[in-house]
Structure formats: structure tokens, C-alpha cells
Amino acid sequence: MNANEEVIAALCSRLCVTPETPPLTAGEWNKLACILHAAGSAPQDLAALSREELQGLLLGAVDAERILRLLDRTQALCAELGRWASRGVCVLTPASEHYPARLGHKLGAACPPVFYCAGDPALLACRAAGFAGTRSAVGDDLAFAERMAARAVAAGFAVVTGGARGVDAAASEEAQRGGGHAIEFLAAPMERKLVRPAVQRNLREGRLLLLSAASPNAEFRAGFALQRNKFIYAHAEGTIVVSAELGRGGTWTGATEALKAGWNPVYCRRQEASPGNMALIQKGAVPIGEAFDFRKLGERGGAPHARQISLYD
């Protein structure tokens, strides 16, 4: 990591923290980034400031004492990140070359300043087609997800999912089998996925990229799952909803939020027998079937949203 990455990780990572000094939230980081941007400074400059200079810079907008305590853990955090690096996990921050800038542009101040990553982060530059659907999907829904993922790969898209079982797994695995690329924004602990031989093989071969805003050893929490839904819809040029339960579940919540936010187009498999799918179409999702042309993916883009402050433009 470079000096700016180290400082951002020290301020925002949830590794090596204590209950008394929680890391900065996405909103707090964005506030600090605005202050630094206005001052013509970079994150690495914080480490050289005295307590009085830091207080003068922040003017109470961010707790200077908390910043100092978080910076004090830099050495311990770098050692911990080194241990994760030996397992193939790195950190992406707004100071990193491959930080997912699309998310920053779409989510603004809500975009996490730290992502943990396994695989080649350069895959984030690929054009991406999102896939979403219920974990309990079976039979025809899974087959549809596989067929559409294969066609997305053939059209030059990486497949983006939430890495869950069901539709996510069907689309991601088909993309990798077909020689394409898959990006998974995880809610479940990354370290559990890293022990799978097939995952390790696809990571080595550059077919798979795993990302999480949660620490790689963090336990599953519903909030992580809701958050990662935003990442799928905001990163992809368009997302295909294969199956959704009416008014409930992560697929429904993620799709309705994306439709309301207008990040990128939401496409939904037209199934008269699926009340959830038909309701999403009524709410504005574009109905599609087997004949969907991936050359049209992203044609109905949403309105621009607040952009996360960047210190590196």
C-alpha cells in the first residue's frame, strides 16, 4: 500500500479496532475527504500534523482525538493486512488504482472507503452485467440465469452478483465455466469462500474477483447483505432480476431500491406466474425474455447521483 492507502485504511478499516475508538463511517470519511480536498491536502498529510494543527484543520467537523487514536494503530493494522495479503486478500481505498469508482459516482458519500478484495481488481474496469434472484430458485430459473450469463459473457460483459446460492451462484459459475469473468460482492465472510478449491483456482486464473465492504473474517449480518445489493446495481451497467418474491427478501428490496434510485436500468424476467417479477415490472423494471439483446444493456440509464469526493482527480 502507498502512504495514502495506509492512512485511509487506518481511519476506516474495521480490523484492529476497539469499541472505544470505532473507525470512520463512509459519511464521516467523505466529510474528512471534503476538508482535505478544500485544503489541498492528501490523507498522508494527516500523519504529520500535531494535535493542534489537526484540530485547526478539522475545526470540530471531525473529532481530532479520534483521528489521532485511529492513526496510532497504523503499524498494527499494516501487520494484520500483511497476514491477509499472504492469503490473497488486499485492500482497496479511494487512493487505490482499482478502487470501484463507479460505486463512488453512483452512491456518493454512502460508498465505503475500504473494500477487501481477492483476485485481480483490474476486473472492475470490465463492462458488467448484474444478476440477482432468490436463493431458493430452482429448475427453470437457474437454467435461465445460466443461459443469460453465458450470453452476457459472449457479449463481452463480466457477470456481477452477490455471491449467494441460487441465482447468484448459477450466473457466476456459468460465467467462469465459459471463460468469462465474475465479480462477487459478498455479504457472507470472505474467508469462508477462500477455502474452496474451485474458488482458489478461478482466482488464480483471473476469472473471479471477490469484494466485501466487511472485514474478511466478519460474521454475516443482514445489514451487509442489504448494503452489497447497492453495489451490484450501482456497478453493473444493468442488472437482470431472474426471480423475486413479492414484497419480501433481499432481491425484492435491492431491485425496488435500485429502481427508486435510478442508478442503472433494472431488467426483470417476464413470468406471468411470478407475482414478484410482475410487480417489479409494474414498478418500472424492463421486462425481458430469452431474446434479450445484451447490446442494449444500460440503454435506460438513471439520473446522475451525488459523487463521492475524490482527492485524486
N, C-alpha and C positions, 0 to 999 in steps of 0.2 A: 504494500500500500504506500501511496505517497503521503506527504505530511497533511494535506487537506483531508484525505480519506481517513487518516488516523484520528484526526480531531473530530470529524463528524461521527465516526463510529464511537468514539469515547463519549460523545454527548448524547447519542441516540440509540446505541445498541442496548439490548436487554440482557446481554451477557455480563457477568461480573458486576451486577448492581446490588444494592442493598435497599431494603424497604424505606430507609430514611432518605435516600437520595435517588429517586426514580429518574430514568432517562427522559430526555425531552420528547414530547409527543410530536406528531407531524405538524400540528398547528404551531407549537412553540418553536420548533426548528424553523418553520417558514418565517415567523416573526423575527427570529435572530438573523436569518439569511437576509431579510429586508434591511435590517440595521447595518449589517456588514456591507451589503451592496451599496447603500447610501453613503457609507464612509469610505468606499473604495478599498475595502479590506477583504481578506480571504479568511477562511476558518483557521488556517495555520497561524495567523497573526494573534489569535486569542491566547495561544500558549505563551507568548512573550510579554503579555500585559501584566502589570501589577494589579493588585486588588483595587486600588484607587482608579487606575486607568480603565479597568474593566467596568467599574461602576459608572464612570463618566461616559463610557461608550454606550452602555445599556440604558442608563437613565431610568432604571426601575422597570423597564419594559419586560426584562427577563431577569430572574434572580441571579445576581452575580456570584453569590456564595455557592449556589447550586452548580453553576458553571464550573467554578474552581474545583469543587469536590468531584465532579464528573471527570474533569481533565486529570485529576490526580490518579485516576485508575487506568490511564493510557497504557502504562507499561504492562500491568496485569492483563488488560484486555488484549493487547497485542500478542501476549504469550498464549492466551486462550484461543485467539483467532488462528495462531500458528498451528495449534493442535487440530483445529477443524480443517485447516488447509491441508494437513497431512492426510485427511480423509476425503479430500477433493472439494471442500466447501470454501468458497470465498465470499467476500462482502462487496456489494455494490452500493455506492453512495452518489449523491449528485456531483461529486468530484471525480467519479469513475468514468472511463471512456464509454463503457457499455451500459451505464445506468439506463433503465427503461424510460427514456424521455417522453415517449407517447403518453405514459401514465401521468407524468408531470404536467403535460399540456392539457390533458382532459380532466384530471382530478384536482389540479391546483394544490392548495395548501393541505388537502387531505391525502396527498400521495406520501407514502412512507419514505423517510430519508435513508433508511437502511433496508436492503434486501440481502438475504443469504442465497447463494447460488451454487449449484453443482452442474457442471457441464460447460459448454462453450457459450459465454454470454454474447458473443457476436451474433448468435441466432436471433437475438432481439431485434436485429436490423431487418430480418426477413419480413416480407408481407405475410400477414397472418389471418387465418380464418378461425373464429372461435366456435366451439361446440359445447352445448350444455344439454342436460337431461337428467332424469331421475336416476337415483342409484338402483332402484328396483326394476329398471327397464329390462325386458327380456325379448327374445324372439325377433319379431319384425323390426322393432325399434332399434335393437342393437345392429341388425343387419343393415338398416337404413343408415345408421351412423357410420358404419364401416364403409359402405359404398360412397357416401358423401365425402368422407375423409380421404378415400383413395382419389376421388375426383379433384378434391382441393389440392392434394399433392401434385397431381398431374398438371394442374393449372399454375403451379409454382408457389403455392402457399404453404407456410408452416401451419400446423394444427395446434391451437391453443385450447387447453382445458383446465379444469380444476383438479385433475389427478385423482378423482374419486372412482369408485367402482361404477359399473353400469355404463351409461353412455360415454362418460369421460374416458374410461379405460378402453372401450371399444374403438373410439375415434383415435386416441393417442397411439394405441398399439398397432392399428392398421396403418397409420402414417409411417411409423417406424419400420414395419414389415415391408412397406412399399418403397423403402429407400428415401423417404422424406424426413422431415424434421417435426418434432413435437416439443411444445413448451408447456410445462405444467406449473400453474400457480397453486401451491399446496396450502391446505389448512391443517392437515394431519402432520405429525412430526416428520421432518425430512430424514432424520437419522434412521427411522424405521424403513423407509423406502430404499435407502442406500445399501442395505444389506442384501438386497435381492440381486442374484447374479445377472439376470436379464437387464436390470436397470444399470448395473455397473458396465455391462458390455455396451449398451446403447449410449451411455455417457462417454465412454472411451472412443466410440466410433463417431461421435459428433451428431448423433441422431436425436438426442434428448437433452433438454435443459430443464432443470428443476429450480424453482424460485419460491421463496417464502418471506413474508414480512415478519414472521415469528421466528424466534431463535430455533436453530435446528433440533434442539432437544426439548423444546416446549411441548407440553401436553396439548391435545386438541381442545379447543374452545369454540363455542358457536360463533363468537364474535370474529374469530379468524376466518371461518367459513363465509360469513357474510361479507367480510372485507375482501376476500380473494375473488368473490363474484365480480366486484367492481373491476378488478384487474383484467379479468378475461374480456369483459365487454369493452373496456376502455382501450386495451392494447390491440385487439383484433380490428380489422377493417370492417368486419361484420360478423355477427355470431348467429349460428344456426341452433335453434332450440328444437330438439328432436322429440322430447316428451316432457310434459309438465302437469303436475297435479293442480287442480283448480283451487286457487286461494291459499295454498299452503306449500311448504317446502322451499328449499334453497333455490331450485330452478325458477319457481314462480316469483319469488322475492327478487332474485337477481334480474330476471327479464323485465319485470314491471319497473324496477328502479332504472334500468338502462333505457327503457322506453321513455320514462319521465325525464331523465337527464339528457337524452338525445346525444349520447357520446358518439355512437356509431349505429348503423342500421341493425335491427334485430329481425331475423328471419325465423319463421316457425313452420314446421312440417304441418301441412293441412291434413288433419284427420278428423272427420266428422264424428268419429266415435270417442274422441278425446275432448271432454269439456274444457280441460285446462288449455290445450292447444288452441281451441276455437276462441276461447276468451282472450288469449293473448293477441290473436289476430284482430279481434274486435277492438283491442286497446291500441292497435297500431303496428303490430308485427307484420312483416311482409309474408304472405302465405307462399310456400314453395312446395315442390314435389320433386320427383326423380329427375325432371328435366331442367332443374335449376342450372343456370349458366354462371359459373364462377367468375367469368369475365365481368359480370355485373356486380360482384361483391363490393359493397361500400358505396354504391351509387347514391343511396339516400342517406348521406352523412348528416349528423346532427349539427346544431348550432355550436359555435365555439364556446369554450368554457374557460374559467379562470386558470391561468398557467402558474405552475409553481415557480417561485423565484429561482433563477439560476445565477450563480456567481461566475459562470464560465463562458457566457456568450461572447 
